[in-house]
Amino acid sequence: MHQYVRQFAQWEGKEVTVKGWVANIRDSKTNIFIVFRDGSGFAQCVVSLDTVGETLFELAKSLTQESSLRLSGTVVKDEKQIGGYEMHVSDLEVYQIATEYPITPKDHGVKFLSDNRHLWLRSQRQWAIMRIRNEIIMSIHTYFQDHGFIQMDSPIFTGNAVEGTTDLFETDFFGQPAFLAQSGQLYGEAMAMAQGKIYTFGPTFRAEKSDTPRHLSEFWMIEPEMAFYNNEMNMDLIEDFIRYIVTRVIDSCKLELQALDRDVSKLENVKLAFARVPYEEAIKILRGDVEVDGKNAIKLQETDLEKAKTDLETKAAEIADREKSIASGVSKGERKYHETKILQLRKDIADLEEQIRNIPKWIESAKNFSDGNDFGNSDETVLTRVFDAPVMVYNWPTKIKAFYMKEVEGDPHHVKGVDLLAPDGYGEIIGGSERETDLDILMRKVEEHHLPMESFEWYLDLRRFGSVPHAGFGLGLERMVRWISGIHHLRETIPFPRRYGRLFP
């Protein structure tokens, strides 16, 4: 029987045994400092020559990054260490001395890390992201189960598209063409007519040839569908649902969020009311024609640009100072400290340089946004800058939304769709709508979207037999993980990402 790093608080002052791997290691003449990981967390474990003796001390010195081992020792409180505790080792056993590990504590390119994703998952950053992902998944199930929903499963093989796009993965299904599902929503509507309130949770696929921070070819969608709901009720549910998830992650994943340097105060803004803005009003805010609580979207971007330029100069100067310190001759420990800081500063500078390149383009795009268009990534970034909490944009132009969205009464040019946009540039994480219930309108929409009517006869039956008002939405799990974790790219939000140009490992 052994214990886990995450339990160290309850074992303070006591002898424990842990089993895991060496995440990092450094030594001096009389002490070896192991950053130990066991899957539950990370902790510093100190091997002292005076405590373990020369034989075990030499064995510990032979350890390499990712060597596997058993450690026994006393848990000691130390607020300066990872998790607030460390272990003073009294005994150790080595399972394997790892060969030279390819991922070292230095900067690696994206391609290299993607090629070594099976190993990259072991890093503290990826460990933290995956545990946050797990907590999000568990909170989703808990929320829906506690609110009277049942989970049901939609098929992965389908005979038709939901969104009417041609960007589908086609396969052969016993001699007839089939597609990997891009959404379970249409099937969710059928299941809601049987169960009242349902949610699906499964993989979905898009064949878009896009390689941006917001695109994956295989991702997980959560799609609730509710009978007897209108879009106002839909938005109420979205707000309560998102607030619950974020609050639970903040409470349960403090160490993980800390490991990612996530500004939790920004996440806590979910406690504020989510703004609900009609599309026509949103584009005025985007262009800078309308202010929100005295905040102008364009002026804020201009301020952000100037701040990025100032921060860039400050960080470049700090790198120069640290490099000067290294050149003057410092201890091995100080040198390592400066090198680690310089590595982070260079990453920060790369992000700032990207902002300095992008913000002028974002401002130009926002100022010239054409009424009736869909928001691009930069438009969402500019728009949400004036809101501290997520914002819901609703009543979208009919021509840019899916065929199944219900028309606004008396205004066929707009539909009762809603997009939830996360702040700080994380963009759309939820898309939903009230569904069209008028059979004639729905049939017309199928034709206007150039969809094969025969493939949707089963869907039209839902309007022929006991049709009721109903609504639903889809949450992209990976987009939610990206926002809560505060990371740049979706490729880090799923264990083995499948995206344009990436099928292995």
Order of alpha helices (4+ residues) and beta strands (2+ residues): beta-beta-beta-alpha-beta-beta-alpha-alpha-alpha-beta-beta-beta-beta-alpha-beta-beta-alpha-alpha-alpha-beta-alpha-alpha-alpha-alpha-beta-beta-beta-beta-alpha-alpha-beta-alpha
